[in-house]
């Protein structure tokens, strides 16, 4: 099984738990990943064998460029999602891992931690988003690029080890701004249209310049490394055909899982080491 096939299988298992959470016993050990994203906040819960048992998410605009800009809003969302999972499964979530964009400063990382701790979970693991994603992808050599709502972050892997990370503004928010301007609609309506697959062909040409900018960010940061393959994750990469533009612009084979959106939240949970 290839790394992408394995990732797709795991992601499909997470997707199933959104509607059909897996029954467990309170007192069992759980691995919890909290992803405070620019567009969505997501919680993924795994059992001790790293099998998905629950997932909840909520649209949110409490993060901008990887930074918490609405602390109370973020705190309330995490509380709600945590409460939904606990009510559905009859369990208590007490520990979690989180991830931040590469290069996030200590103060901003602490704010992410305070949000999750304020919601009632001890933060026992903090890592960067592309590295979290690689727990799912298991890339030995290549670059994992997490294109989120606000930023494009990447981690270069050599022999399974991170040798370089970077993060720059530009992501799905820029897509939505272009779409809003093109159609003369609100940002919220642009977000809604962007998520509908039947609209992808129509909006693709509108956002191609933004994709090209993302490709230029990737190309600039990997120029000193012998990269043979680019792996895309993050909600923005759900846009049909984004990988083709990045491959054309960089000249490097570019691939993505069937649902890039859930890779990082799942990877965060997989890194929730139980002490």
NORFEN-V283938 format. One record per helix or strand of 3 or more residues. SS is the DSSP state (H for helix, E for strand). FROM is the first residue (numbers start at 1). LEN is the number of residues. If there is no record, write none. Layout:
# NORFEN-V283938
SS_FROM_LEN, SS_FROM_LEN
This chain:
# NORFEN-V283938
H_3_17, E_30_7, E_40_8, E_52_8, H_71_19, E_95_6, H_106_13, E_122_7, H_129_9, E_142_6, E_151_8, E_161_9, H_172_12, H_187_9, H_197_26, E_229_5, H_235_4, H_242_9, E_253_4, H_260_11
